[in-house]
C-alpha cells in the first residue's frame, strides 16, 4: 500500500531520512541555486557581512553539537576559534603551506585540544563545567597574548600570506573563464559551500548512532549510561567535533580578515556564539544557520546605521560624546537582549518559528 | 619575609573583595540553584551609585555606600521580578544564559549614563598607608578586610537566627517542602536577589576605592571571582570566604614572585592564576572544597 501522506511516518528508515519529501529536495536545490547566483547580485559589503555570518554558522553548528545535542554548557568556544585562527596564521602564513594543509590542521589541532578538555566534562557537571570552560577563554587569551613567536602577542599576527588556492581556483580572487571576481564573492562561495558541507556532515552525525547517544546523554546521562552509551566516548567525541568546527571557523575568520589578534577571541565572542545557538534554536542544525544569519548581521547593521547618523542617540565610536550610548555598548546590549528575549518568549528559537510557519501552511486553512 | 607578609596581607584584602562578590553568588545559588553571571553588572552599578551619591548628591561617604547598597538591592529585586521570575522551572542552562544577557545589559548601561571615563570615587581612604611593625599596609585594604568580615558575620547571623534566614535555608533545601510549610518561595527569591544586589554594591565600592577609581570595566572582577566561588563550593558562604582568600593570596604571591621563579609564564600570569588553581582543585574535588555533593538518583 502506498503511504497515504508524506508526513505520516511509519518506519524508522523514513524517520531518519535526510530529505523526507520531494519538497525538501526541491528546497535544497533552490538553496544551492541561491548560493551560486547570490554573489553576482549583492554588493561586496553585503557579501562581507554574509561571509562573517557563514563563518559564525560553522562555529555555531559546532557549539550546537556540544551544547544543543550533548547538553554540555561551554563558554570556551572563543578559545577554540582562536586555536584555529592562530594555527591558520602559523601554518598557512608563516610556513606558507597550502590551504589543504592549514585548514585541516586548524580543525585537527582545535579538535585535539577539545578532546583533551573533554575528560573534564566527565568529572564536572553543568555549571561547574561552564565555569571551567570560561577559565579556558582567559587561559587561552593569556597564551595568545604572550606566545609572541607564534601569535605575535597583543598586536596579533598577519594571515594574509595564507593561500586559498584550491587547485586552479584561487578563492582570494576567483577567475573563471576570464571573468574576475572580488575577494568577497570568492569567499562567499568558499565559506557558504563549507557551511553546506558541515551542515550535511553534522546532520548525518546527529541522525546516526553517535547523535542519538549525544541526545541520550543530554536528556539524562545516567540513564544513557545504563542503556549502554559510553559517556566518555560521547562527551569527548562531542567536545572534539565541536572544537574542530570552531577551529575551522576560526581559520576561515583569520584568513578572510587577513589578521588576527587576541581581541578577536574574548569572552564576548563565546557569548555571541551562544546567542547564535539560542536565537537559532538549541538542538537544530539549520537553526544555527538561521541564528548566524540574524545575530551576525545585526551587529554590522547597527554599526553602519550609526555611522550614517540614522540613530541619533548613538555616538559614532566608543568614547564619543555626542550620543547617549556607544556603538560597542549598544551591540553588547543587543546581544544580551536577544538572548533574554528569545529565552523568555521563544525558547526554541528561530527554528521553531520556521517549523510553526511550515506547519501552518501545510495544514492551511485548518490551524490544527 | 616582610615582602612575603606584605603580599599576604594584600592578598587577604584582594581575597576579601572576591569574598564579597562570591557571597552574592552564593545567596542566589542557594535560593535558585543558578550561578548568577549578572553579579558583575551589579558590582559595577553599585560602584557608580556610590559615586553618584557621594559626588553628585554630596552625601557623606558612609551614607553613600548605604544608598548604593539600597539601590543595588532595589535593582536586584526589580530584575528578579521582571525577568528571572518568568524562568522559574526552566532548564538551568537557560537561566544562566539569561543572567549572562543581563550582565551585558547592566554593564553597558553604566557608560551610557556616566560616560566611559574613569571617575574618582572620593572615598576617605585614598592611597593612605598604615605601618604595622615593618610592614606598610594600605588603609583601604584594612577596611576591605573589615567590611568583608562584617558582611560574612551578618550572613551567618541572618541564616542562623532570623526567620527569613531559616526560610531561605528551607527553600534551598527543598522548594516544595518549604512551600508546604507556608514559606513563599517568591518572597525568598526576591529577598535573595535583593541581598545579592546590596552585597554586590558593597563589593563594587571596595573595588573602586583608592587608586583603582570607578570605571566601566569593574564588573570583570566578577569573572575572576568565579574561581573563588567554585573553589569554596557553590553553596557555602564559609567556603566563599575561604575560596576568596586562597585565590587572592595566590594571586598576589604569583604577582610578587613569578618574575623571579617562572618568568617564562609571561606577563600578567597572576590574572589567570585563579583559573589554574581552580582547575587543579576541581580535578581533586569536583564540587569544590565545601560544596554539597550532588546526589544522583536513577
Interface residues (C-beta under 8 A of the other chain):
Chain A: X67 X71 X73 X120 X123 X124 X125 X126 X127 X128 X130 X131 X132 X134 X135 X138 X139 X141 X142 X143 X145 X146 X147 X222 X223 X226 X267 X271 X274 X278 X318 X319 X321 X324 X325 X326 X329 X330 X332 X333 X335 X336 X337 X338 X339 X340 X343 X344 X347
Chain B: X34 X35 X83 X86 X87 X90 X92 X93 X94 X96 X97 X98 X100 X101 X102 X103 X104 X105 X107 X108 X109 X111 X112 X115 X116 X223 X226 X227 X229 X230 X234 X265 X266 X267 X268 X269 X271 X272 X275 X276 X278 X279 X282 X283 X286 X287 X288 X294 X296 X298
